[in-house]
Amino acid sequence: MTAVTMYTTASCPFCVRAKALLQQRGVARIDEVRIDLDPEQRQHMMTVTGRRTVPQIFIGDTHVGGCDDLVALDQRGGLMPLLGGASA
């Protein structure tokens, strides 16, 4: 599967929901970048995505967006192909 990187914080329910969906779709490893622990990473996330909220999810080099964006992508049938798996 394609690598997944997620910018997160410790107490974010949307991060938990996004991780659960990715795990349901077979993602075994999510590289988490905790922006609550590293202000430089928060600034980097905002520069790269143009957004301030978490989660911010990347699948490979593709910025998916936040949790709602991930759910919408899955509902459209676009998540599994992006992950490198068969469509659900």
Backbone as a ProteinNet text record, in pm:
[ID]
protein_1_A
[PRIMARY]
MTAVTMYTTASCPFCVRAKALLQQRGVARIDEVRIDLDPEQRQHMMTVTGRRTVPQIFIGDTHVGGCDDLVALDQRGGLMPLLGGASA
[TERTIARY]
83	0	86.6	28.6	95.6	111.2	223.9	249.6	146	105.8	8.6	75.3	68.2	118.3	1.8	-9.1	-119.5	-65.5	-95.7	-65.8	-177.2	-140.8	-238.4	-203.8	-297.3	-272.5	-321.4	-286.9	-319.8	-469.6	-542	-682.7	-779.2	-756.1	-837.2	-929.5	-1061	-1151.7	-1158.4	-1136.2	-1137.2	-1015.3	-904.1	-784.1	-811.4	-877.3	-910.8	-1002	-1101.6	-1196	-1125.4	-1037.5	-965	-873.6	-803.3	-716.1	-797.3	-914.8	-998.6	-1043.1	-1082.4	-1124.2	-1007.6	-891.4	-774.9	-740.2	-748.6	-719.7	-824	-949.8	-1054.3	-1026.9	-959.7	-928.1	-793	-734.4	-614.6	-483.2	-485.7	-360.7	-306.6	-188.9	-129.5	-43.5	9.6	101.4	65.8	48	23.6	135.9	209.5	315.4	250.9	245.8	182.9	286.4	248.4	330.1	249.9	295.1	223.1	257.8	168.3	195.4	177.2	111.7	99.5	231.1	319.3	448.8	560.5	535.6	641.3	584.9	600.9	547.3	601.4	722.7	778	699.4	658.3	578.7	440.9	383.8	255.7	269.9	376.5	399.4	420.1	494.6	517.6	385.3	299.8	169.7	88.3	85.6	6.6	62.2	193	255.2	222	230.8	210.8	63.7	-25.5	-166.5	-253.4	-207.9	-289.9	-400.5	-393.4	-496	-433.3	-518	-471.6	-523.1	-622.7	-687.7	-626.3	-646	-603.7	-726.3	-716.1	-597.3	-579.7	-457.7	-426.7	-360.2	-417	-380	-317	-205.2	-136.9	-131.7	-167.5	-149.4	-48.7	70.6	181.6	206.8	215.4	235.7	104.7	-7.9	-137.9	-196	-225.1	-291.4	-440.2	-491.2	-632.3	-715.5	-662.6	-734.4	-756.8	-872.1	-904.3	-990.6	-1047.4	-1128.1	-1249.7	-1323.1	-1441.5	-1404.1	-1289.2	-1242.2	-1210	-1148.9	-1114.7	-1240.9	-1340.3	-1466.2	-1533.9	-1537.5	-1600.2	-1526.7	-1394.3	-1314.8	-1348.1	-1360.6	-1395.5	-1534.9	-1630	-1767.3	-1776.9	-1689	-1684.8	-1610.5	-1550.5	-1475.3	-1333	-1283.2	-1149.6	-1039.1	-1074.6	-971.9	-888.5	-952.1	-876.6	-780.5	-823.4	-725.8	-607	-631.5	-522.7	-427.9	-484.5	-401.1	-324.3	-364.2	-296.3	-363.9	-488	-563.9	-678.1	-751.3	-869.2	-978.9	-1071.2	-1182.4	-1270.3	-1327.5	-1404.9	-1537.3
-119.1	0	124.4	230.1	358.9	413	481.4	537.4	644.1	645	742.7	824.4	956.2	1048.7	1133	1148.5	1225.8	1322.4	1450.3	1550.3	1543.9	1527.3	1504.2	1582.1	1576.3	1617.5	1504.6	1512.2	1404.2	1390.7	1500.3	1495	1531.3	1478.6	1513.6	1397.2	1411.2	1301.6	1275.9	1378.4	1359.3	1279.1	1295	1215.4	1068.6	1041.6	904.2	843	919.2	868.9	840.1	930.2	910.4	788.5	772.5	656	527	527.3	407.6	370.9	469.6	442.4	386.6	446	397.2	254.3	225.9	89.8	-8.5	33	-53.1	-82.8	7.9	-9.4	-78.6	-129.8	-212	-141.5	-16.5	56.1	8.8	-52.5	-107	-4.2	92.8	189.7	330.2	418.3	559.5	637	713.1	797.3	924.1	934	1049.2	1157.1	1279.9	1396.5	1475.5	1472.8	1537.9	1686.3	1767.5	1911.2	1978.8	1912.6	1969.4	1958.6	1872.3	1855.6	1931.5	1974.2	2037.3	2155.4	2277.6	2396.1	2413.7	2369.2	2380	2292	2175	2086.8	2146.3	2215.8	2284.2	2388.4	2466.5	2568.7	2504.9	2395.6	2324.9	2274.6	2214.9	2166.2	2280	2394.4	2507.9	2560.4	2559.8	2605.2	2510.8	2381.6	2280.9	2267.1	2272.5	2245.3	2370.8	2480.8	2600.4	2590	2489.3	2465.6	2464.9	2495.4	2501.3	2385.4	2313.1	2209.3	2071.8	1984.7	1845.9	1756.8	1640.5	1588	1647.9	1643.8	1668.5	1540.3	1481.7	1346	1348.9	1280.6	1260.9	1112.3	1074.2	937.5	947.3	895.1	920.7	1070.5	1128.1	1272.5	1349	1279.5	1342.1	1390.6	1520	1574.9	1547.5	1462.3	1424.8	1532.1	1590.9	1690.6	1638.7	1674.9	1635	1510.5	1485.8	1366.1	1363.2	1473.7	1476.8	1453.6	1507.4	1486.4	1338.8	1274.6	1132.6	1047.7	1076.3	1002	1020	1143	1169.7	1095.8	1094.8	1022.9	874.5	818.4	677.5	649.7	736.4	717.2	726.3	803.7	813.8	697.6	611.8	498.6	532.7	647.6	690.4	657.4	613.9	589.2	466.1	354	230	240.1	296.2	311.5	398.4	503.5	590.9	517.7	429.8	350.5	240.7	212.2	107.6	-26.9	-27.2	-151.1	-151.7	-258.7	-268.6	-179.4	-141.1	-58.9	-143.2	-76.6	-147.8	-196.4
0	0	0	-47.4	-51	90.8	116.6	249.5	283.7	411.7	461	571.3	557.8	659.4	707.3	838.8	893.7	999.9	980.4	1081.9	1185.2	1314.7	1419.4	1546.1	1641.3	1779.2	1869.4	1997	2089.8	2114.7	2116.2	2158.8	2047.1	1929.5	1813.3	1775.7	1797.8	1762.3	1611.9	1531	1386.2	1341.2	1412.3	1382.4	1412.1	1524.2	1562.2	1456.5	1412.7	1312.2	1179.9	1138	1011.8	1019.8	1133.2	1149.7	1145.1	1208.1	1209.3	1068.1	989.1	851.2	769.6	783.1	708.9	749.3	877.8	923.6	871.4	863.9	807.1	660.9	594.2	452.1	431.8	539.8	527.8	550.1	590.6	616.5	751	747.6	869.2	941.4	865.9	926.1	880.4	976.2	948.9	1015	936.8	991.9	1045.9	1178.5	1242.1	1270.5	1239.1	1271	1373.8	1497.7	1607.2	1612.1	1561.7	1556.3	1691.5	1786.4	1920.7	1997.1	1952.2	2017.1	1946.6	1823.3	1742.8	1663.5	1714.5	1646.4	1503.4	1478.4	1342.3	1245.6	1290.8	1205.5	1179.9	1278.8	1258.7	1147.7	1154.4	1052.2	915.1	911	784.8	727.5	813.3	768.8	708	774.4	725	593.4	578.9	454.2	338.9	363.8	259.5	220.8	320.3	293.2	281.5	340.1	345.2	449.3	535	636.9	775.8	876.6	1014.9	1100	1050.1	1130.4	1107	1204.8	1192	1193.6	1133.3	1067.7	928.5	881.1	740.7	693	589.8	549.2	410.7	400.3	273	244.8	123.3	76.6	-35.9	-8.6	-99.3	-100.9	-219.4	-233.6	-246.8	-241.8	-261.7	-129.4	-123.2	-4.2	-16.6	71.1	69.8	138.3	244.2	322.4	462.2	520.2	656.2	660.8	777	798.1	706.6	698.5	611.7	465.8	424.9	287.6	264.1	363.9	353.9	342.6	426.5	423	287.1	237.3	106.5	-5.1	1.2	-98.7	-95.4	24.1	38.5	-17.2	12.3	-34.9	-186.9	-249.1	-396.2	-459.7	-377.6	-431.4	-470.6	-425.9	-465.4	-368	-247.3	-145.8	-176.2	-203.2	-225.1	-343.5	-458.3	-567	-527.6	-448.5	-405.6	-310.6	-229.6	-137.5	-211.7	-332.7	-409.7	-397.6	-348.8	-337.5	-437.1	-438.4	-525.9	-471.3	-555.5	-507	-415.9	-316.6	-213.1	-266
[MASK]
++++++++++++++++++++++++++++++++++++++++++++++++++++++++++++++++++++++++++++++++++++++++

